[in-house]
């Protein structure tokens, strides 16, 4: 839990790379940190979205969302069988 808190402190001080490394260590140490991963991901996504809005960034985001939705649909179809 301390690694998660430490990564949040690093996020608040603007050190995203350090925070990401600490969060990865927290997940590797205790999988309970996965509960915080959506909030962590969307915070970093919002920060990167504010910094740059290049067409490549928009395309990568759209492709990522499309992959996520497609994977969710395929898993739902497989679970229904």
C-alpha positions, -999 to +999 in steps of 0.1 A: +000+000+000+029+023+007+041+020-030+006+032-041+007+062-018+042+070-029+031+069-065+003+092-058+027+116-041+049+115-072+018+122-094+010+152-073+045+166-077+044+162-115+067+132-119+046+109-140+074+085-150+084+079-114+048+075-104+042+049-132+072+029-122+062+029-085+026+019-094+039-010-115+060-021-086+029-019-063+009-041-087+038-066-090+040-067-052+003-069-044-024-074-070-047-054-047-033-023-063-052-032-095-083-017-079-067+017-083-055+012-118-085+027-137-082+059-117-044+060-122-048+053-159-074+080-165-054+105-145-024+099-167-045+099-198-060+133-189-026+148-182-012+136-215-044+148-233-040+183-219-003+185-229-007+174-266-036+170-290-018+160-321-036+140-347-014+110-339-024+112-302-061+113-311-057+084-335-039+063-309-066+070-283-094+061-307-076+029-317-071+020-280-108+026-272-118+005-302-096-024-291-110-022-256-146-023-268-139-051-293-122-071-266-151-066-242-176-077-268-156-108-276-152-117-240-190-112-234-198-134-264-174-161-251-189-160-216-225-163-230-217-197-245 
